[in-house]
Amino acid sequence: MFVGTKSRGSRIYPRIVENHRVDGKIVQNVIANLGRLDLLQESGRLDSLMSSLRRFSRITAIPDKIGGRGNKSR
């Protein structure tokens, strides 16, 4: 699973996405749409979600770039 983004006009919508194989091809399923990125950031809900998810992670610190990919949208 990963967090991907979908752009609609000037707005960006983050979403949780899962990859799996069907008949030998990779298929993506959107698990959850999180809402408009700008509103999530302004309200602090994005930070709250990150804090909540961190409770379940074995990683104590999350670097800005993982695998050299950074925060690029898909």
Phi, psi and omega in degrees: 000153179204168175260119177248177178228155175232129179259136174227105185065234180266000183262148179240134181239111176285148180210152177268126187235146178235137175259143170204167182259138174227118181053041177080000180247145178280129179239138177255135174242132176278119179279317180205137169267130187266350180110188180285130182301316182298320180289323177297319179290315181298321184277347183084002182292330178293315177297321179297318178297316178299317178297319180295316179293327181300331179300333185262358183268146174274349179276128182273334178224137180251117180291159179297325181238126177244125179066021177073008185266336179068210184251042181285144175282161179256000000 
